[in-house]
Amino acid sequence: MKRIAFVLVPAAILGALVLAFTTSVSRYATAQGAAPTFVKKIPAGYRDWKVVSVAHEAGDLNDIRAVLGNNIAIKAYREGKLPFPEGAIVGRIAWSYVSSEENNKVFGRDQSFVAGPPTETYLQFMVKDSKKYAATGGWGYSSFDKDGKPTDEAAMKACFPCHQAIKDRDFVFTKYAP
Amino acid sequence: MKRIAFVLVPAAILGALVLAFTTSVSRYATAQGAAPTFVKKIPAGYRDWKVVSVAHEAGDLNDIRAVLGNNIAIKAYREGKLPFPEGAIVGRIAWSYVSSEENNKVFGRDQSFVAGPPTETYLQFMVKDSKKYAATGGWGYSSFDKDGKPTDEAAMKACFPCHQAIKDRDFVFTKYAP
């Protein structure tokens, strides 16, 4: 019994050391832009989040969207605080932009455009973690289709360069609609 | 003391009778379309409600809108249950539909339409109370400008006739966007 205890204790310490070392290396790599800038997991409960604003993107996107925020993001938005605090997540759901025949019939004219089926980049999120995503302004970007499949990484490389245009608002395009 | 008690008890009974009678008359009047079908109070906390869907109304309305629901309404929507249960409230916030110069500059083309200032009928709600609003399909309608001022009653008379077109879905136009 004494020998087993002797082996187990150092193993636990070794495990902790390896973990600490791995974390440290991972953070260093991220800061150098060599490691994860894309998030591969859909945040739990996003469909229950509060509304930041809504928008219609015409052209190739041709969607109608709701921009939502988790509680950390919404609080910062409402208080007008920038940069967004750690843990803030801004998400957007994009549905295809479709004319509603049903509504138009009632109105007597073509005026109503509603949310249709999910678009190819149905869900997108920006996750604030200044250390982990230091290489991309402190935000990790993610994008998913309706089945939860992440958008391919080549396309994801366009996120940050585009969001850089709005660096003054901590890289977040959408303003809070009161 | 005995005399006071004698007077008080019948007064309480009388009060209860008057209340019962008034309620009965009020319900009868409502059922005849002669009493309150319009709601004059903005539901507390509506801005924190969950998203039902989003839409763009072109034409005279020219708005972009978020349709939200209180917890009772959202639960019914998600379970696909009709009619909506008592206490359900469906709300919509309508912002003016504006082109975003800022976004368009980044995209390099005119494609981005966002939420601008509140419209004249900024907030609208349908409140489910089958008895109180029996004359209008069990829903009480309300509408407010950005300062919380109710829309005038003449205009409000158009709510129910229009929503009647969608009686099959319990008078609610907006479908839940998953």
Chai-1 contact restraints between the chains, C-beta under 6 A:
chainA,res_idxA,chainB,res_idxB,connection_type,confidence,min_distance_angstrom,max_distance_angstrom,comment,restraint_id
A,D48,B,K50,contact,1.0,0.0,6.0,A-B,restraint_1
A,K50,B,D48,contact,1.0,0.0,6.0,A-B,restraint_2
A,V51,B,V51,contact,1.0,0.0,6.0,A-B,restraint_3
A,V51,B,A66,contact,1.0,0.0,6.0,A-B,restraint_4
A,S53,B,A115,contact,1.0,0.0,6.0,A-B,restraint_5
A,V54,B,V54,contact,1.0,0.0,6.0,A-B,restraint_6
A,V54,B,I64,contact,1.0,0.0,6.0,A-B,restraint_7
A,V54,B,A66,contact,1.0,0.0,6.0,A-B,restraint_8
A,V54,B,A115,contact,1.0,0.0,6.0,A-B,restraint_9
A,A55,B,V114,contact,1.0,0.0,6.0,A-B,restraint_10
A,H56,B,H56,contact,1.0,0.0,6.0,A-B,restraint_11
A,H56,B,F113,contact,1.0,0.0,6.0,A-B,restraint_12
A,E57,B,Q111,contact,1.0,0.0,6.0,A-B,restraint_13
A,E57,B,S112,contact,1.0,0.0,6.0,A-B,restraint_14
A,A58,B,Q111,contact,1.0,0.0,6.0,A-B,restraint_15
A,G59,B,Q111,contact,1.0,0.0,6.0,A-B,restraint_16
A,I64,B,V54,contact,1.0,0.0,6.0,A-B,restraint_17
A,A66,B,V51,contact,1.0,0.0,6.0,A-B,restraint_18
A,A66,B,V54,contact,1.0,0.0,6.0,A-B,restraint_19
A,W95,B,A177,contact,1.0,0.0,6.0,A-B,restraint_20
A,V106,B,A165,contact,1.0,0.0,6.0,A-B,restraint_21
A,Q111,B,E57,contact,1.0,0.0,6.0,A-B,restraint_22
A,Q111,B,A58,contact,1.0,0.0,6.0,A-B,restraint_23
A,Q111,B,G59,contact,1.0,0.0,6.0,A-B,restraint_24
A,S112,B,E57,contact,1.0,0.0,6.0,A-B,restraint_25
A,F113,B,H56,contact,1.0,0.0,6.0,A-B,restraint_26
A,V114,B,A55,contact,1.0,0.0,6.0,A-B,restraint_27
A,A115,B,S53,contact,1.0,0.0,6.0,A-B,restraint_28
A,A115,B,V54,contact,1.0,0.0,6.0,A-B,restraint_29
A,A115,B,A177,contact,1.0,0.0,6.0,A-B,restraint_30
A,A165,B,V106,contact,1.0,0.0,6.0,A-B,restraint_31
A,A177,B,W95,contact,1.0,0.0,6.0,A-B,restraint_32
A,A177,B,A115,contact,1.0,0.0,6.0,A-B,restraint_33
